[in-house]
């Protein structure tokens, strides 16, 4: 890796990298302290909540998502067996890239994957998030093409 302390002209804007010819070439410069501190805080929070509590919450959310999608008439391509599920659900929709873009306009972020939408649930999600997603997806699916 090279950083601003690795180059001969640290204050310049040269298009060439121009590494130093001294041992200081291995100095990277300033670490990304905000990211380091944020990662530390995230790990502290994760440790306080605990992996098993997070897993239990994500399973509850996934169960709720599957129930709501089924009630709304959407097919799910993900494995529905409890011991083979994860916090990721693939919902079958026509034109997944277009639908993902329309959901993004409503501040709902999913990914278009293959023939469906990839919905990734985690600790920060809620039942209300799922209700909002399914309502928006239903609205989009009913809209004329």
C-alpha positions in Angstrom: 0.0 0.0 0.0 1.1 3.5 -0.6 0.0 6.6 1.3 0.7 10.3 1.2 3.9 9.7 3.3 5.2 7.1 0.8 5.7 9.5 -2.0 8.6 11.9 -2.7 6.3 14.9 -3.2 3.7 14.5 -0.4 2.2 18.0 -1.0 2.2 17.7 -4.8 -0.6 16.6 -7.2 1.6 14.6 -9.6 0.0 12.0 -11.8 2.9 9.7 -11.2 3.2 7.9 -7.9 6.9 8.7 -7.4 7.7 6.6 -4.3 10.5 7.7 -2.0 13.8 5.8 -2.1 14.1 5.6 1.7 12.7 3.4 4.4 9.9 5.9 5.0 8.3 4.6 1.8 6.4 2.2 4.0 4.7 5.1 6.0 1.1 5.3 4.9 0.3 8.6 6.6 -2.8 9.1 8.8 -5.0 6.2 9.5 -8.8 6.6 9.0 -9.5 7.4 12.6 -13.3 8.1 12.2 -13.7 4.6 10.6 -11.5 3.0 13.3 -13.6 4.6 16.1 -16.9 3.8 14.4 -15.8 0.1 14.0 -14.9 0.0 17.7 -18.3 1.4 18.7 -20.1 -1.0 16.4 -18.2 -4.0 17.8 -19.0 -2.8 21.4 -22.7 -2.5 20.5 -22.7 -5.9 18.8 -21.1 -7.4 21.9 -23.6 -5.8 24.2 -26.6 -7.0 22.2 -25.1 -10.4 21.6 -25.0 -12.6 18.4 -27.7 -14.9 19.6 -30.1 -12.1 20.3 -29.4 -10.6 16.9 -30.0 -14.0 15.3 -33.3 -14.4 17.1 -34.4 -10.9 16.0 -33.5 -11.5 12.4 -35.4 -14.8 12.4 -38.5 -13.1 13.8 -38.2 -10.4 11.1 -37.7 -13.1 8.4 -40.8 -15.0 9.6 -42.8 -11.8 9.6 -41.6 -10.9 6.1 -42.5 -14.3 4.7 -46.0 -14.1 6.3 -46.6 -10.6 4.9 -45.3 -11.4 1.4 -47.4 -14.5 1.3 -50.5 -12.6 2.4 -49.9 -10.0 -0.3 -49.5 -12.7 -3.0 -45.8 -12.5 -3.6 -43.7 -15.6 -4.3 -40.4 -16.2 -2.5 -37.5 -17.9 -4.2 -35.5 -18.4 -0.9 -35.6 -21.6 1.0 -38.5 -21.5 3.5 -37.2 -24.3 5.8 -36.5 -22.7 9.2 -33.1 -24.3 9.6 -32.0 -23.3 6.1 -33.1 -19.7 6.1 -31.1 -16.5 6.7 -31.8 -12.8 7.0 -31.8 -12.6 3.2 -35.0 -13.2 1.3 -35.3 -13.3 -2.5 -38.7 -12.1 -3.7 -39.9 -13.1 -7.2 -40.9 -9.9 -9.1 -41.1 -8.9 -12.8 -38.4 -6.4 -13.7 -36.5 -6.5 -10.5 -34.1 -3.7 -11.5 -36.9 -1.4 -12.2 -38.8 -2.3 -9.0 -35.7 -1.8 -6.9 -35.2 1.6 -8.4 -38.9 2.5 -7.7 -38.5 1.3 -4.1 -35.3 3.4 -3.7 -37.3 6.5 -4.7 -39.4 5.7 -1.6 -36.3 5.3 0.6 -36.6 1.5 0.6 -33.3 -0.1 -0.3 -33.2 -3.6 -1.7 -31.1 -5.2 -4.5 -32.1 -6.6 -7.8 -30.6 -10.1 -8.0 -31.4 -12.4 -10.9 -35.1 -12.7 -11.2 -36.0 -11.1 -7.9 -35.4 -8.6 -5.2 -32.9 -9.4 -2.4 -34.2 -8.2 0.9 -31.6 -8.2 3.6 -32.8 -7.9 7.2 -30.6 -7.1 10.2 -30.7 -5.8 13.7 -31.6 -2.2 12.7 -34.8 -3.3 10.8 -38.2 -3.4 12.3 -41.7 -4.8 11.7 -42.7 -1.4 10.5 -39.9 -1.5 7.8 -41.3 -4.7 6.5 -44.9 -3.3 6.5 -43.7 -0.3 4.5 -41.7 -2.5 2.1 -44.7 -4.9 1.4 -47.1 -2.0 1.0 -44.8 -0.2 -1.4 -44.1 -3.4 -3.4 -47.8 -4.1 -3.6 -48.4 -0.6 -4.8 -45.7 -0.8 -7.5 -46.9 -4.3 -8.6 -50.4 -2.9 -9.1 -49.3 0.1 -11.1 -49.8 -0.1 -14.9 -46.6 -0.9 -16.8 
